[in-house]
Amino acid sequence: MIVPASILTIGAGALFGVVAGSIVVAIGATMAATIAFLLARTVLRKRVEAMAAANPKFRAVDRAIAREGMKIVILVRLAAVFPFLFMNYAFGLTGIGTLQYVIATFIGILPGAIAFVYLGAAGAAVATQNTTKTVITVVGVVIAFAVSIFVARIAARAIKRAGVEE
C-alpha cells in the first residue's frame, strides 16, 4: 500500500467527521479485508498457505478459530497484535464462514477506526476552535485512544487464554 491505512482513516475523520468518517472507514476496511479473505480462499490459496505454514502464530489462530470462530476474529482485530493485512489472507485459510468473517471483522475494527477517525475530526476542529473547545477536543482524543488501548489489552489477554500465543 502506498499510503498507510491509519493516515487514510485520520483523513476520513478530517473530511467527513466522526460519524460519517467512521462509517466510510469501517465499510471500506471490511470490504478490503473481505476481498483479501476471498482471494486467499481461491486464486492465492497456495501462496498464502506457503506463507502461513512458516508462521507458528497462524497455526495457533487456526486452532482457536476451529473452536471459537467469530470470537477469535473479533479479538484479533481488537488486539491488533497481528499484522492486519497478513491476517486478512490468513483468515481465508481457516474454517470460518465468509459471513461470520465479515461480521466479526466489522465489529473488531470499529473501536480502532473510530479512535483514528476521531483524531482526524478533532484535528480539523482544532484548526477552527477557540482555546476552551481545543482543550476539550484534545481531552476527547486522549480518552478515545485510552479506551482503544484498554480494549486492545483486554482482547490480547483473551487471545492468550484462547490458546493463541503472541
C-alpha positions in Angstrom: 0.0 0.0 0.0 1.3 3.4 -0.9 -0.4 5.3 1.9 -0.8 3.8 5.4 -4.3 3.0 6.4 -4.1 5.0 9.6 -3.4 8.2 7.6 -6.4 7.5 5.4 -8.5 6.9 8.5 -7.4 10.1 10.1 -8.1 11.9 6.8 -11.6 10.4 6.7 -12.2 12.0 10.1 -11.0 15.4 9.0 -13.0 15.3 5.8 -16.3 13.6 6.9 -16.4 14.0 10.7 -16.7 11.3 13.3 -19.9 9.5 12.3 -19.7 9.6 8.5 -15.9 9.0 8.6 -16.3 6.0 10.9 -18.9 4.5 8.6 -16.8 5.1 5.5 -13.7 3.6 7.1 -15.4 0.6 8.7 -17.2 -0.3 5.4 -14.1 0.3 3.3 -11.7 -1.6 5.6 -14.2 -4.5 5.9 -14.6 -4.7 2.1 -10.8 -4.7 1.6 -10.4 -7.4 4.2 -13.1 -9.5 2.7 -11.5 -9.3 -0.8 -8.2 -10.5 0.6 -10.1 -13.2 2.5 -11.8 -14.4 -0.6 -8.6 -14.2 -2.7 -6.9 -16.5 -0.1 -9.7 -19.0 -0.5 -9.4 -19.0 -4.2 -6.7 -17.8 -6.6 -4.0 -17.1 -3.9 -4.6 -20.1 -1.8 -1.3 -21.9 -2.5 0.8 -18.8 -2.0 -1.0 -17.9 1.3 -0.7 -21.4 2.5 3.1 -21.3 2.0 3.4 -18.0 3.9 1.2 -19.3 6.8 3.0 -22.6 7.0 6.1 -20.8 8.3 4.2 -18.9 10.9 3.5 -20.7 14.3 1.1 -17.9 15.3 -1.1 -18.7 12.4 -1.4 -22.3 13.4 -2.5 -21.2 16.9 -5.0 -18.8 15.4 -6.3 -21.6 13.1 -6.8 -24.0 16.0 -8.6 -21.3 18.1 -10.9 -20.4 15.2 -11.9 -24.0 14.8 -13.1 -23.8 18.4 -14.4 -20.3 18.7 -14.7 -18.7 15.1 -16.1 -15.2 15.2 -14.9 -14.5 18.8 -11.3 -15.1 17.8 -11.6 -12.9 14.6 -13.1 -10.1 16.7 -10.3 -10.4 19.4 -7.5 -10.5 16.8 -9.0 -7.3 15.2 -9.4 -5.6 18.6 -6.0 -6.6 19.9 -4.1 -5.6 16.7 -1.3 -7.9 17.8 -1.1 -9.5 14.3 -0.5 -7.6 11.1 -3.9 -6.7 9.7 -3.0 -7.3 6.0 -1.5 -10.8 6.7 -4.4 -11.8 8.8 -6.9 -10.9 6.1 -5.3 -13.5 3.9 -4.6 -16.0 6.7 -8.2 -16.0 7.8 -9.1 -17.2 4.3 -7.3 -20.4 5.1 -9.4 -21.1 8.2 -12.7 -22.8 8.5 -14.6 -19.7 9.4 -17.6 -18.9 7.1 -17.5 -15.8 4.9 -20.4 -14.1 6.6 -19.1 -14.8 10.1 -15.7 -13.3 9.0 -17.3 -10.2 7.5 -19.4 -9.5 10.6 -16.5 -10.3 13.0 -14.1 -8.1 11.1 -16.5 -5.2 11.0 -17.1 -5.4 14.8 -13.5 -5.9 15.6 -12.2 -2.9 13.6 -14.8 -0.4 14.9 -13.1 0.8 18.1 -9.7 1.5 16.4 -11.3 3.0 13.4 -13.5 5.3 15.5 -10.5 6.4 17.6 -8.4 7.3 14.5 -11.4 9.0 12.7 -12.0 11.0 15.9 -8.4 12.1 15.8 -8.8 13.4 12.3 -12.0 15.1 13.1 -10.5 16.6 16.2 -7.5 17.9 14.3 -9.8 19.6 11.8 -11.9 21.1 14.5 -8.9 22.4 16.5 -7.9 24.4 13.5 -11.0 26.5 13.8 -11.8 26.5 17.5 -11.2 28.7 20.5 -8.9 27.6 23.3 -11.6 26.1 25.6 -13.0 23.9 22.8 -9.5 22.9 21.8 -8.7 21.7 25.3 -12.0 19.7 25.3 -11.2 18.2 21.9 -7.7 17.2 22.9 -9.1 15.6 26.1 -11.6 13.7 23.9 -8.8 12.4 21.7 -6.8 11.2 24.7 -9.8 9.4 26.1 -10.7 7.8 22.8 -7.1 6.4 22.5 -7.0 5.3 26.1 -10.2 3.4 25.7 -8.9 1.9 22.4 -5.7 0.8 24.1 -7.6 -0.6 27.1 -9.9 -2.7 24.8 -6.8 -3.9 22.9 -5.1 -5.1 26.1 -8.3 -7.0 27.2 -8.5 -8.6 23.7 -4.8 -9.6 23.8 -5.3 -11.3 27.2 -8.4 -13.1 25.8 -6.5 -14.2 22.8 -3.8 -15.8 25.0 -6.5 -17.5 27.1 -8.0 -18.9 23.9 -4.7 -20.6 23.1 -3.3 -18.1 20.5 0.2 -17.2 21.6 1.6 -13.8 20.7 
